Amino acid sequence: MSSEERIHDSLLRKETVTTSTTESLELNNSVLDADHASQVRRKMHFLTAMAALGGFLFGYDTGVISGALLPIRRAFHLTAGQQEWVVSSTVLAALLSSLLSGGGLNAHWGRRPSILLAAAIFTLGSFLLMFAWNYESLLVGRTVVGVAIGIASLTTPLYIAEAAEPSLRGQLVTVNAFLVTLGQFTAGMVDGLWVKTEDGWRYMLGLAAIPSLMLWAGFWFLPESPRWLILQGNIDDARIILRSLRATEQEVHEEVQEIIKSLSQMNPNRSDAIVHHERETWAYGSGSSQRTFSESIQPDFVGNFAAMLRDRGARSSLLLGCGLMLIQQFSGINTVMYYAATIYEMSHFDEVTAVWLSGFTALAQVVGISLSIYLVDRMGRRTLVLTSLALVTVCLFFLGLSFYLTRVLSEAVSQTYDPCHSQPGMLWNGKTKFCYDCINIPGCGFCDGHCVQGSLTGPADLSQCPIGSEWVFEACNSPYGYMSVLAMVAYLLAFGIGMGGLPWTICSEIFPLQYRSIAISCSTGTNWFGNVIVAATFLSISSPQVLTAYGAFWMYGAVALIGFVWLHQVLPETKGMSLEEIECHFQGLHQSGYSSIADSDERERPSSNNVSRGQYLSP
């Protein structure tokens, strides 16, 4: 036998072995032993808990500044502009880091190293804030924390979505959103405990180092995202990781094949290289072809971004993801989370009561997110999002109504003195008609029907106030303050049920694997962009000079209503679908072996001879 004949015979034998191995694997649909099933359950719990700690830090560090700002202002004698920078520096840094981390850290370093880096930056920022010695060092610490928030807010839901089973993915990604709201509630409680202590702000800001260290330590024991590994060509490593996260070998094989099929559909000209790589991997193990595979599916960053915009399906999913994030922000959630205490002061509660109310009000969103975790893989994403937006619209109307009634039913103004006759530059209701109008004019107060110039200590000219009258400078007497509390609680509960966490869940699902890092970077950046706009404008637009408080909340309600109408037309149901099936929906590739969205419930039903893919973590 010649040398060529021997090589040909050897290749035929290897191909026979490969075919036999594959056929044997396809017949293997039995559940692994109980010990493995228990290990899978424990590992998924641990993975979700560790990844969701990033969400807790996100919530804590964005929420804690509301109460911490008051003692910080006294400690460093901050001006109003400096206070705005202390708040907005974190949001701006998060915006920039979320944009940069998608194409850089997540795409090239991987999900796990990105989360480890975020945890280290969180820890550094917490210590910088705890030991800040002046305004500049405080600003540096807030910026450092913002960088970590941007990375974590993008990466943790992405990591959970790519590691979780389809039947559990919505539930587990929503756990991350639950931890965000739990972090905000915890921050409110810490603020309330330390608000009267001069150096209490150091503890408020420094306590974030504890969960950040836990996050950093925990992720040393967690694997990389299997989908990211396949994108890099490391199919063997991805298969090993999936075996530790799935109940059956059949699930592992089908998931790997589905991911590769998805990649080959995005790169039809390179599909032969992908199939060849997988065939070689099963026959011979990993080899040099991994480099060819990785290079065949990963163009340069600029080319990848341009290709995403040219791809009809990717472009549609990107529009939906970014639109969801804008609706989430422009329906006013972070006006409530950042300025809750200020809003309660507008409703005429004193400072300490306002801080405590803001903390306890955040608990309503925690309850809403908890309900969402339970319902998301039962009712579906679409139903919860639309229900949530409808309720949010109603709650914002009533929140605005509470401020309107507080104004028009406050005591009438019978006499005004310069400069309290009217609000300069006011868009509407310019004349000072009510006590509410009077105290919202800088440097003016109210005394028994008179609106006069003064300060917290009293009127500038005592003769302008009737003898024996009560001086009101911060809050008019109104029975409608508690109406605003009820409306805020209802708003946060309604928001938590759907819009609090599901935009993050949906964005972690709908983007094609090839563009997922950069697309999630864009959607997260859009979220932070909206966050910056809302945070930087609320106090201005809610002032009497512009829209007033009730006008601002009615504007947010109008955005929520418009968002409801749009999402009703474009938002698909993704419950129970694999990431690759969702991708094919947006590509319009149902004819390529995938079921329709209407069949998603059928896919979730377990077969009689197998374990339900959702049984391990069902509540």
C-alpha positions in Angstrom: 0.0 0.0 0.0 1.4 3.4 -1.0 1.8 6.3 1.4 -1.1 8.2 -0.2 -3.4 5.1 0.2 -2.4 4.7 3.8 -3.2 8.4 4.6 -6.5 8.1 2.7 -7.4 4.9 4.6 -6.5 6.6 7.9 -8.8 9.6 7.2 -11.6 7.3 6.3 -11.3 5.4 9.6 -11.2 8.7 11.5 -14.3 10.0 9.7 -16.0 6.7 10.6 -15.1 7.2 14.2 -16.4 10.7 14.1 -19.7 9.7 12.5 -20.1 6.9 15.0 -19.4 9.2 17.9 -21.9 11.8 16.7 -24.6 9.2 16.1 -24.0 7.7 19.6 -24.3 11.2 21.1 -27.5 11.9 19.3 -29.0 8.7 20.8 -27.9 9.7 24.3 -30.8 11.6 25.8 -30.7 10.3 29.4 -30.4 12.4 32.4 -27.0 12.3 34.2 -26.9 11.0 37.7 -28.5 12.8 40.6 -25.2 14.1 41.9 -24.5 15.9 38.6 -28.0 17.4 38.6 -27.5 18.7 42.1 -24.1 20.2 41.1 -25.7 21.9 38.1 -28.4 23.4 40.3 -25.8 24.6 42.9 -23.5 26.0 40.3 -26.3 28.0 38.5 -27.4 29.4 41.9 -23.8 30.5 42.7 -23.2 31.9 39.2 -26.4 34.0 39.3 -25.8 35.2 42.9 -22.2 36.3 42.1 -23.1 37.9 38.8 -26.0 39.7 40.4 -23.8 41.2 43.0 -22.7 43.5 40.2 -26.3 44.6 40.0 -26.4 45.2 43.8 -23.3 47.5 43.5 -24.9 49.3 40.6 -28.0 50.0 42.7 -26.2 50.9 45.9 -23.7 53.3 44.4 -26.3 55.1 42.3 -28.8 55.3 45.1 -26.5 56.1 48.1 -25.6 59.6 46.9 -29.2 60.9 47.5 -28.8 60.9 51.3 -25.0 61.2 51.4 -25.0 64.5 49.6 -26.4 66.4 52.5 -23.5 65.7 55.0 -21.0 65.9 52.1 -22.2 69.4 51.3 -21.6 70.4 54.9 -18.2 68.7 55.2 -16.7 70.3 52.0 -18.8 73.5 51.8 -20.0 72.5 48.3 -21.7 75.0 46.0 -24.8 73.9 44.1 -22.7 73.4 40.9 -20.2 71.2 42.8 -23.1 69.1 44.2 -24.4 68.5 40.7 -21.0 67.4 39.5 -20.7 64.9 42.5 -24.0 63.3 41.3 -23.5 63.5 37.5 -19.8 62.5 37.4 -20.8 58.9 38.2 -23.5 58.8 35.5 -21.2 60.3 32.9 -18.4 57.9 33.7 -20.8 55.0 33.5 -22.1 56.2 30.1 -18.5 56.3 28.7 -17.3 53.1 30.2 -20.4 51.2 29.0 -19.8 52.4 25.5 -16.1 51.5 25.6 -16.4 48.2 27.4 -18.8 46.6 24.9 -16.4 46.7 21.9 -13.2 46.3 24.0 -13.4 44.5 27.3 -16.4 42.2 26.6 -15.5 41.4 23.0 -11.8 40.8 23.4 -11.1 40.1 27.0 -14.3 38.1 27.7 -17.2 38.4 30.1 -15.5 37.0 33.2 -12.4 39.2 33.1 -14.6 42.3 32.6 -16.6 41.5 35.7 -13.4 40.9 37.7 -12.1 44.2 36.5 -15.4 45.9 37.5 -15.2 44.4 41.0 -11.6 45.7 41.4 -12.6 49.2 40.3 -15.7 49.2 42.6 -13.4 48.4 45.5 -10.9 51.1 44.6 -13.6 53.7 44.1 -15.3 52.8 47.5 -12.0 53.3 49.4 -11.3 56.6 47.5 -14.7 57.9 48.5 -14.5 56.7 52.1 -11.1 58.5 52.6 -11.8 61.5 50.4 -10.1 64.6 51.9 -11.5 67.3 49.6 -13.9 68.0 46.7 -11.5 67.0 44.0 -10.7 63.6 45.6 -14.4 63.0 46.1 -15.0 63.7 42.4 -12.2 61.2 41.4 -13.8 58.5 43.6 -17.3 59.1 42.1 -15.8 58.9 38.6 -14.0 55.7 39.4 -17.2 54.1 40.8 -19.0 55.3 37.6 -16.5 53.4 35.4 -17.2 50.2 37.4 -21.0 50.8 37.2 -20.8 51.1 33.4 -18.9 47.8 33.0 -21.1 45.9 35.5 -24.4 47.2 34.2 -23.5 45.9 30.7 -21.7 42.7 31.5 -23.6 41.0 34.3 -26.9 40.6 32.5 -25.0 39.5 29.4 -23.0 36.9 31.3 -26.1 35.5 33.0 -28.0 35.3 29.7 -25.3 33.5 27.9 -24.7 30.9 30.7 -28.4 30.2 31.6 -30.7 27.7 30.1 -33.4 29.2 27.8 -36.2 28.2 30.2 -34.5 30.0 33.1 -32.8 32.9 31.3 -35.5 35.5 31.9 -35.9 34.6 35.5 -32.1 34.7 36.2 -31.4 37.9 34.3 -34.3 39.6 36.2 -32.6 38.5 39.5 -29.8 40.9 38.5 -32.4 43.7 38.2 -33.8 42.7 41.5 -30.4 43.1 43.1 -30.2 46.6 41.5 -33.3 47.7 43.3 -32.3 45.9 46.5 -29.0 47.9 46.4 -31.0 51.1 46.0 -33.2 50.2 49.0 -30.2 49.2 51.1 -28.6 52.6 50.2 -31.8 54.4 51.3 -31.7 52.6 54.7 -28.0 53.3 55.2 -28.7 57.0 54.3 -31.4 57.1 56.9 -29.2 55.6 59.6 -26.3 58.0 59.1 -28.1 61.2 57.8 -27.6 63.0 61.1 -24.0 62.0 61.6 -21.4 64.5 60.2 -19.0 61.8 59.0 -21.7 59.3 58.3 -21.3 59.8 54.6 -17.9 58.1 54.7 -19.6 54.9 55.9 -22.4 55.3 53.4 -20.0 55.4 50.5 -17.3 53.0 51.9 -19.6 50.1 52.7 -19.8 49.3 49.0 -16.3 47.8 49.3 -17.7 44.7 51.0 -20.0 43.4 48.2 -17.4 44.4 45.6 -14.7 42.2 47.3 -17.2 39.4 47.4 -17.9 39.8 43.7 -14.2 39.8 42.9 -13.5 36.7 45.1 -16.5 34.8 43.8 -15.7 35.2 40.1 -12.4 33.5 40.5 -14.4 30.3 40.8 -16.7 30.9 37.8 -16.2 30.0 34.2 -16.2 32.1 31.1 -19.3 32.5 29.0 -19.5 29.4 26.7 -21.0 31.5 23.9 -18.1 33.9 24.0 -15.7 31.0 24.0 -17.3 29.6 20.8 -17.1 33.0 19.2 -13.4 32.9 19.9 -13.1 29.4 18.4 -12.6 27.6 21.8 -15.4 25.1 21.2 -13.8 22.4 23.4 -13.6 24.7 26.4 -17.2 25.9 25.8 -18.4 22.3 25.7 -16.7 21.5 29.0 -18.3 24.5 30.7 -21.7 23.7 29.3 -21.4 20.1 30.7 -21.2 21.7 34.2 -24.2 23.9 33.5 -26.6 21.5 31.7 -28.4 18.4 32.8 -27.8 16.2 29.8 -25.1 15.6 27.2 -27.7 16.0 24.5 -28.5 19.5 25.7 -24.8 20.4 25.5 -24.4 19.0 22.0 -27.6 20.7 20.7 -26.6 24.1 22.2 -23.2 24.0 20.7 -24.6 23.1 17.3 -27.3 25.8 17.6 -24.7 28.5 18.4 -22.5 27.4 15.5 -25.5 27.3 13.1 -26.3 30.8 14.2 -22.8 32.0 13.5 -22.7 30.3 10.1 -26.0 32.0 9.1 -24.4 35.4 9.9 -21.3 34.5 7.9 -22.6 32.3 5.0 -19.4 32.7 3.1 -17.4 31.3 6.0 -19.9 28.6 7.0 -17.6 25.8 5.5 -14.8 26.9 7.9 -17.1 26.7 10.9 -18.5 23.3 10.0 -15.0 22.1 9.2 -13.8 23.3 12.6 -16.6 21.5 14.5 -16.0 18.3 12.5 -12.3 18.4 13.3 -13.0 19.1 16.9 -15.2 16.1 17.3 -12.8 13.9 15.4 -9.4 15.0 16.6 -9.9 17.5 19.5 -8.9 21.1 19.4 -6.2 22.2 17.0 -4.9 24.9 14.9 -8.2 25.3 13.1 -9.5 27.2 16.1 -7.5 30.3 15.0 -9.0 30.0 11.5 -12.5 29.7 13.0 -12.1 32.7 15.3 -10.6 34.9 12.6 -13.4 33.8 10.2 -16.2 35.2 12.5 -14.5 38.2 14.1 -13.8 41.1 11.8 -12.2 44.3 13.2 -14.2 46.5 15.5 -15.1 49.2 13.0 -16.1 46.6 10.4 -18.1 44.7 12.9 -20.1 47.9 13.9 -20.7 48.8 10.2 -21.8 45.2 9.5 -24.2 45.3 12.4 -25.8 48.5 10.9 -26.1 46.9 7.5 -27.6 43.7 8.9 -31.4 44.0 8.8 -32.1 41.7 11.7 -29.3 43.2 13.9 -30.5 46.7 13.1 -34.1 45.9 14.1 -33.0 44.3 17.4 -30.7 47.3 18.1 -33.5 49.7 17.5 -35.8 47.8 19.8 -33.1 47.5 22.5 -32.1 51.1 22.4 -35.8 52.2 22.3 -36.6 50.1 25.3 -33.8 51.7 27.3 -34.9 55.2 26.3 -38.5 54.5 27.3 -37.3 53.1 30.6 -35.3 56.3 31.4 -37.7 58.9 30.0 -40.7 57.5 31.9 -39.0 59.1 34.9 -37.6 56.3 37.0 -34.3 57.9 37.9 -36.0 61.2 38.8 -37.6 59.1 41.5 -34.5 57.2 42.5 -32.1 60.1 42.5 -34.4 62.8 43.8 -36.9 61.0 45.9 -36.1 63.0 49.0 -36.3 66.2 47.0 -39.7 65.2 45.6 -40.9 64.5 49.1 -39.7 67.9 50.2 -41.7 69.3 47.3 -44.6 67.5 48.9 -43.9 69.4 52.1 -42.2 66.7 54.3 -39.2 67.8 56.4 -35.7 66.7 55.5 -35.2 63.7 57.8 -38.7 62.4 57.0 -38.1 62.8 53.3 -34.8 60.8 53.5 -36.5 57.9 55.3 -39.5 58.0 53.0 -37.3 57.8 49.9 -35.6 54.7 51.4 -38.8 52.9 52.2 -40.4 53.9 48.9 -37.6 52.1 47.1 -38.9 48.9 48.7 -41.9 49.0 46.4 -39.7 48.5 43.4 -38.0 45.6 45.2 -41.4 44.0 45.6 -42.2 44.7 41.9 -39.0 43.1 40.7 -39.6 40.1 42.9 -43.0 39.6 41.3 -41.3 40.0 37.9 -38.8 37.2 38.7 -41.7 34.9 39.4 -43.8 35.9 36.4 -41.3 36.5 33.7 -41.0 32.9 32.5 -44.7 32.3 33.1 -46.5 35.3 31.6 -43.7 36.3 29.3 -41.6 39.4 28.6 -44.1 41.2 26.3 -47.1 40.9 28.6 -45.2 42.1 31.7 -43.6 45.0 29.8 -46.9 46.3 28.3 -48.8 45.8 31.6 -46.1 47.6 33.5 -46.0 50.6 31.1 -49.8 50.9 31.2 -49.8 51.0 35.0 -46.8 53.4 35.0 -48.7 55.8 32.8 -51.7 55.9 35.2 -49.4 56.3 38.3 -47.5 59.2 36.7 -50.8 60.9 36.0 -51.9 60.6 39.6 -48.4 61.6 40.9 -48.7 64.8 38.8 -52.3 65.2 40.0 -51.1 65.1 43.6 -48.7 68.0 43.0 -51.4 69.9 41.0 -53.9 69.6 43.9 -51.2 70.6 46.4 -50.8 73.8 44.4 -54.3 74.8 43.6 -55.7 73.9 47.0 -53.0 75.6 49.0 -53.8 79.0 50.5 -54.5 81.7 48.1 -52.2 84.7 47.8 -54.0 88.0 48.4 -51.0 90.4 48.5 -47.5 90.2 46.9 -44.4 92.3 47.3 -41.5 92.8 44.9 -39.7 90.6 43.9 -42.5 88.0 44.6 -45.2 89.2 42.3 -44.5 86.5 39.7 -41.9 83.9 38.7 -39.6 85.4 36.0 -39.5 83.4 32.8 -42.3 81.1 33.8 -44.0 79.2 30.9 -47.4 79.1 32.6 -49.2 80.3 35.7 -46.7 83.1 36.0 -48.7 85.2 38.5 -48.2 84.3 42.1 -51.7 82.9 43.0 -51.1 80.3 45.7 -48.8 79.6 48.6 -47.3 76.8 46.5 -46.3 79.4 43.8 -44.9 81.7 46.4 -42.5 79.4 48.2 -41.2 78.1 44.8 -39.9 81.6 44.0 -36.3 81.8 45.3 -36.1 84.1 48.4 -39.9 84.3 48.9 -42.1 83.0 51.7 -45.7 83.0 52.7 -47.5 84.6 55.7 -51.3 84.6 56.0 -52.0 85.4 52.3 -49.0 87.6 51.7 -46.0 86.5 49.5 -43.0 88.5 50.6 -39.2 88.4 50.4 -37.4 86.5 53.2 -35.4 83.5 54.3 -35.7 80.4 56.4 -35.5 82.4 59.6 -38.3 84.8 58.7 -39.5 87.7 56.4 -37.0 90.4 55.4 -39.6 93.1 56.4 -41.8 92.1 59.3 -44.2 94.9 58.4 -45.2 93.1 55.2 -46.7 90.2 57.2 -49.9 90.4 59.3 -49.3 90.5 63.0 -49.4 87.0 64.5 -49.2 85.2 61.1 -47.2 82.0 60.6 -44.1 82.2 58.4 -43.9 79.5 55.7 -40.8 79.3 53.7 -40.2 75.6 52.7 -43.6 73.9 52.7 -47.3 75.0 52.5 -49.8 73.1 54.6 -51.5 70.5 52.4 -53.4 67.3 52.9 -52.2 65.9 49.6 -48.6 65.1 50.5 -49.5 61.6 51.3 -51.2 61.2 48.0 -47.8 61.7 46.4 -46.4 59.0 48.7 -49.1 56.6 47.6 -48.6 57.5 43.9 -44.8 57.1 44.2 -45.2 53.6 45.8 -47.7 52.5 43.1 -45.4 53.9 40.4 -42.3 52.0 41.7 -44.3 48.8 42.1 -45.7 49.1 38.6 -42.3 49.9 37.2 -40.6 47.0 39.0 -43.1 44.5 37.6 -41.9 45.0 34.0 -39.9 48.1 33.1 -37.5 47.8 36.0 -35.7 44.7 34.9 -37.1 43.4 31.7 -35.4 45.9 29.3 -32.1 44.5 30.6 -33.4 40.9 30.2 -34.7 41.5 26.6 -31.5 43.3 25.6 -29.4 40.4 26.9 -31.5 38.1 24.5 -32.3 39.8 21.3 -28.9 40.6 19.7 -27.0 38.2 17.4 -24.0 36.6 19.0 -21.6 38.1 16.5 -22.7 41.6 17.4 -23.9 41.0 21.0 -21.1 42.8 22.8 -21.2 45.9 20.8 -25.0 45.9 20.6 -25.4 45.6 24.3 -22.8 48.3 24.7 -24.9 50.6 22.5 -28.2 49.8 24.3 -26.5 50.2 27.7 -24.9 53.5 26.6 -28.4 54.6 25.4 -29.7 53.8 28.9 -27.0 55.9 30.5 -27.5 58.7 28.0 -31.1 58.8 29.0 -30.1 58.6 32.6 -27.8 61.6 32.2 -30.5 63.7 30.5 -33.2 62.9 33.1 -30.8 63.4 36.1 -29.5 66.7 34.8 -32.8 68.2 33.8 -35.4 67.1 36.4 -34.8 70.0 38.9 -34.9 72.5 36.0 -38.0 71.2 34.2 -39.9 70.6 37.5 -39.3 74.2 38.6 -42.1 76.8 38.4 -40.1 78.6 35.6 -40.6 75.6 33.2 -43.1 72.8 33.7 -43.7 72.7 37.4 -43.6 69.3 39.3 -46.9 68.2 38.0 -46.1 69.2 34.4 -42.9 67.2 34.6 -44.6 64.0 35.8 -47.4 64.4 33.2 -44.7 64.7 30.5 -43.0 61.4 31.7 -46.5 59.8 31.7 -46.9 60.9 28.0 -43.6 59.3 27.2 -44.7 56.0 28.9 -48.0 56.1 26.9 -46.1 56.6 23.6 -43.8 53.8 24.5 -46.7 51.5 25.2 -48.2 52.1 21.8 -44.8 51.6 20.0 -43.8 48.4 22.0 -47.3 47.0 21.4 -46.4 47.0 17.7 -42.8 45.9 17.7 -42.0 43.9 20.9 -42.0 40.1 20.3 -42.5 37.4 22.9 -39.2 35.6 23.6 -40.2 33.4 26.5 -38.7 29.9 26.3 -36.7 30.6 23.1 -33.0 30.0 22.8 -30.8 33.0 22.0 -30.3 31.6 18.5 -34.0 31.2 17.9 -34.6 34.8 18.9 -31.9 35.9 16.5 -33.6 34.0 13.7 -36.9 35.7 14.5 -35.3 39.1 13.9 -33.5 37.8 10.8 -36.8 36.3 9.5 -35.3 32.9 9.2 -38.2 30.8 10.6 -38.0 28.6 7.5 -34.4 27.5 8.6 -35.5 24.9 11.0 -36.7 27.2 13.8 -40.2 27.4 15.3 -42.2 30.5 15.4 -42.6 32.7 18.5 -46.1 31.3 18.9 -44.7 27.9 19.5 -42.4 29.0 22.4 -44.8 27.6 25.0 -44.7 24.3 23.3 -40.9 24.2 23.4 -41.0 24.7 27.1 -43.0 21.6 27.8 -40.7 18.8 29.0 -40.8 15.4 27.3 -42.0 12.4 29.3 -38.5 10.8 29.3 -36.5 13.8 30.2 -36.0 16.4 32.9 -37.7 19.8 32.4 -35.0 22.3 31.6 -36.7 24.6 34.1 -37.1 22.3 37.1 -33.9 23.0 38.9 -34.4 26.6 39.8 -38.2 26.9 39.7 -39.4 28.8 42.7 
